[in-house]
Amino acid sequence: MNTNKIFAGFFNFFRKWKVKKNQITLVEKLNTGGTGSLFEIKNECEKRGLPFHFNIITHADYEVSPRNLGGLLKLFTIKAFRMATSSHIFLNDNFLPLGYMKLSDKTKVVQLWHGMGSFKKFGGSSETDPAVLKELEAATQNTDHILASSKNIRDNYAEAFIAPKEKVICIGCPQVDYFFREHDIAAWKEELSEQYPEMKGKKLVLYAPTFRGEEEHDKKLLEAFDFDAFQKELGEDYFLMVRLHPQIQSAKVPETVANMTDYPNVRKLLCMTDILIADYSSIAVEYSLLNRPIILYAFDKDWYLSKDRGFYFDYEKTAPGPIVENMQDLIDCMKNEQWDLKKVESFAHLHNDYFDDKSAERVVDYYFGNGKKLPNSVSEPEPFYEEWNQYRPKHRRKKNPDSISQNIFDNASGKGQNGKLPEKWATQDAEAAVSSWESERKKQRKKQQQKVKMQEQLERQRQKQKEKQEEKQKEKQKEQTLQNQEKTNTEEIKSGKEHRMKVIVGLGNPTDQYKGTRHNVGYMAIDRIAEANRINMNQHKFKAMVGSGFIGGSKVLLVKPLTYMNLSGESLRPIMDFYKLDLSDILVIYDDISLEPGMLRLRTKGSAGGHNGMKSIIKHLGGDTFPRIRVGIGGEKHPGQDLADYVLGHFKDDEKELLAESLDKAEKAAELFAQDEFAEAMNKYSVGKKKRKTLE
């Protein structure tokens, strides 16, 4: 079943309706989260107050699943209808249904790309499937223009889209306008540090590898990066973040590393990044516009260059920074600051002609303004119509250029049917009429620009006044809130009703190596509690994965230390100090080898009992008078079996059902603890004596 033909069939049916000049369709086949070139164009139109209705088609609309049946129905009906009646269609990726569509000659199709420049080969340059190539070529025949960021890559884009180079218009890449605007990066970093306190005072390093196209090689991506060595050698000065390409499914970022894969705005993230570690990813092209250090960690360079899609330019000669092939060279490169910003600058100029925030303006000026010519580069404006008109499908070719100047010339020559010229032009010949019209348009445009500039200045002044007023209001509200809080706290303390946050901690070891082992029942209990109470464990701070929420009206913080078991106390001490907690406000859930599966022992205090995680907690908290839940993991170890091997082993099949029962009890006991009813939990769920079991 060819879904491209199916969608095109619906489109062609709706072509019976009239094209609407104010309807624009944006097809964001590759998701940018609303931050890519298509939305920069949309924002520019809205900024100018252009009366357009935008029909937006995203990758999510194509999801084939029961939950998206309504979305698919809307895609093939309402959105297909709006697309068929649009005057302009903008694309940010290959859209193969286009090859089967019968477009109106009143509709312009403009192809953009979701990345800037041309680093890795794509589209027709790398595709080997003849059927796909045929569909791509057919789609390009229905495309009016292909927008690129530099004249240096014009031939590359023509090859990638299987198009004559006359269709490639080098007018800029709207999404990189973002890099040339003013941003409060310090405030962004401060906001991010609330989630990652350990990044404060350090330079931010982003590791952003691209996909390899093979699951086996994608999996090796993070195996080849020694995160422990990076932290040991560079952790004092640098904070490491990781962002994986959306197509990487087989590699998983360790829980101990800041995972930015789902960070919504990649350009905002790049603005905060001080050093980029890439490999073959086109993310380096956009980052080069910031003129900051780039290192290429190409541990599999020989394989990639010989077997993968390849590059448009020589990878090693045009690289924006040093190429390193092992972890030690990467660490040495960063220690010695061996990057070269001249290479970064040269790389940026290879892929981009426009170093301003005007690319979206240039696009909107042309398609929705009155320009006669479309530039093919910064210094190379040229008539484009006759060149590309011959490549349009026959039913879409026009006999005359679609420009206002041509209409006026025709009118002045007596050829047009659009009415009379103004009297002041009546005695002039055709060329003089056009010249007069253009001169007046320039004056009108200049006046309009001055008017807009004055309006913008007034708007900025109003905005500043509004911000000052809002700031004053916020300060008043903050002061009032503090006063109210102080009053409430005082009253609660006097009445003996003061309530602190409750902290529930599950002990275990991070990384997938220890997932599901007996020693990690504390982690399992926290996961059970989080799921039951809809608390997201998505924050990395205090050397732990934490999630905050409410249980029975009480504020709680769920904690899974990432320090490894023997250092668990290093995570809890900062939490206790930050929230000003008493020992009685902390509940610790951990494994007990002397209890049978399915059994719990609840106590309000006690010694570590030989458990290394509890030893660390008692040491760092300075006491043992805190509640704890001990979860049975099986009984005495088998004679001759190492204790560590046993606790780091997995539960047997006959133990898993008992484990589920004990975790269910632990969840309910923790919920009672959150509501200051731990005594009741002890009565309900705690065994009276330790029940021992000898392993068979």
Secondary structure, 3 states (H helix, E strand, C coil): CCHHHHHHHHHHHHCCCCCEEEEEEEEECCCCCCCCHHHHHHHHHHHCCCCCEEEEEEHHHHCCCHHHHHHHHHHHHHHHHHHHCEEEEEECCCCHHHHHCCCCCCCEEEECCCCCCCCECCHHHCCCCHHHHHHHHHHHHCCCEEEECCHHHHHHHHHHCCCCHHHEEECCCHHHHHHHCCCCHHHHHHHHHCCCHHHCCCEEEEECCCCCCCHHHHHHHHHCCCHHHHHHHHCCCEEEEECCCCCCCCCCCCCCCEECCCCCCHHHHHHHCCEEEECCCCHHHHHHHHCCCEEEECCCHHHHHHHCCCECCCCCCCCCCCEECCHHHHHHHHHCCCCCHHHHHHHHHHHCCCCCCCHHHHHHHHHHCCCCCEECCCCCEECCHHHHHCCCCHHHCCCCCCCHHHHHHHHHCCCCCCCCCCHHHCCCCHHHHHHHHHHHHHHHHHHHHHHHHHHHHHHHHHHHHHHHHHHHHHHHHHHHHHHHHHHHHHHHHHHCCCCCCEEEEECCCCCHHHCCEHHHHHHHHHHHHHHHCCCCCCEEECCEEEEEEEECCEEEEEEEECCCHHHCHHHHHHHHHHHCCCHHHEEEEEEECCCCCCCEEEECCCCCCCCHHHHHHHHHHCCCCCCEEEEECCCECCCCCCHHHHHCCECCHHHHHHHHHHHHHHHHHHHHHHCCCHHHHHHHHECCCCCCCECC
